[in-house]
């Protein structure tokens, strides 16, 4: 059973990374949109691992800390929620926002997540309400404002998109930061990426 991996990032993808540890490259599915700062290829990364064994193979899911891993395991316990859907939830909601949504019964926060319909959202709220109440007090935080959190998530995704196009993570972050102030607070992901690429083509800031 693999529980923890520490190694060099060999590859970054939309929803996963390849980590070289002990001479073996492990593909790990990670909520990359929530990793701050976004790891660069060649850097060392440490991840807590959830290993899923199925008839068609083994899949590894990685998390920066144990509380995020615990929340992932809680989501897996909800009827009808699989590992990829649970990962999508963590990619689109911060820990504090998700805990707050469950505490407040906020269906709208979950409905905006790709792959989560109204029934799935209602099941998550119903089945996790009591479990969330048992978390350590320091783990429980009020829900962050939905708009600001969504905006931050879009920006992180834009940085990841530029990194996938070959820009170093630090430069990708610089280009995104350089254009968001000139765009509307609710600018679409495509608009942020386009503006950032134009800034990069013009020689940066």
Helices and strands as residue ranges (DSSP letters): E 4-12, E 16-21, E 24-30, G 32-34, E 44-54, E 57-63, H 66-76, H 83-92, H 95-104, H 107-111, H 118-133, G 137-139, H 146-164, H 169-180, H 189-201
